[in-house]
Amino acid sequence: MTEKPNVTLPGKVEKIIKSPDPSEPEKAEISVEGADTLYQEIRIENALTDEDGNEVRLKKGAEVEVTVEAEKDATTPKKSD
């Protein structure tokens, strides 16, 4: 089976955003290196799972990797200039 087309970019957790409403999850704001200036911050729910299946959270300043992947039929070959 072939791997999905993907790209992985380095990032850093810039801040942890506490939710004002207990029913809403805490968020982690991540600055993605290599993204356009206006679009380099993303916010995700601050909930990850470790190798033992335990829920963990990101810390401010953590170095992370952001991976974008797609199904092969959702991509097209890059054309030469």
C-alpha positions in Angstrom: 0.0 0.0 0.0 1.4 3.4 -0.9 1.7 6.3 1.5 -0.6 9.3 1.1 1.0 12.4 -0.3 2.0 14.6 2.6 4.2 17.4 3.9 5.4 18.0 7.5 6.4 21.4 8.7 8.0 22.4 12.0 6.0 24.5 14.5 6.0 25.9 18.0 3.2 26.2 20.6 3.0 30.0 21.0 0.2 30.0 23.6 -2.3 27.9 25.5 -5.8 29.4 25.3 -8.0 28.6 28.3 -11.7 28.3 27.5 -14.0 30.9 29.2 -16.8 28.2 29.0 -16.1 24.8 30.8 -18.0 23.0 28.0 -15.5 24.2 25.4 -12.0 22.7 25.2 -8.7 24.4 25.9 -6.9 25.3 22.6 -3.2 25.4 21.7 -2.1 28.1 19.2 0.7 26.8 17.0 2.9 28.9 14.7 3.8 26.9 11.6 7.2 27.6 10.0 7.0 27.9 6.2 3.4 29.1 6.1 2.4 32.5 4.7 2.7 35.2 7.4 -1.1 35.8 7.6 -1.8 32.1 7.9 1.0 30.7 10.0 -1.0 30.3 13.3 -3.4 27.5 13.7 -5.5 26.6 16.8 -6.3 23.1 17.7 -7.9 21.4 20.7 -5.2 20.8 23.3 -5.7 17.1 23.6 -3.3 14.5 22.3 -2.8 10.8 23.1 0.5 9.3 24.1 1.9 5.9 23.2 0.1 4.3 26.2 -3.3 5.7 25.2 -3.2 8.4 28.0 -4.5 11.9 27.2 -1.8 14.6 27.4 -1.7 18.3 26.6 0.9 20.5 24.8 2.9 23.0 26.8 3.7 26.6 25.7 7.0 26.6 23.8 6.8 23.0 22.7 8.4 22.2 19.4 5.9 20.2 17.2 5.5 18.9 13.7 2.4 19.7 11.6 1.6 17.2 8.9 -0.9 17.7 6.1 -1.8 14.6 4.0 -4.3 13.9 1.3 -5.7 10.9 -0.5 -3.8 10.3 -3.7 -6.9 11.0 -5.9 -7.1 14.5 -4.2 -3.8 15.6 -5.7 -2.4 16.4 -9.2 1.2 16.1 -10.5 3.2 19.2 -10.2 3.8 20.7 -13.7 7.3 21.8 -14.8 7.7 25.5 -15.7 
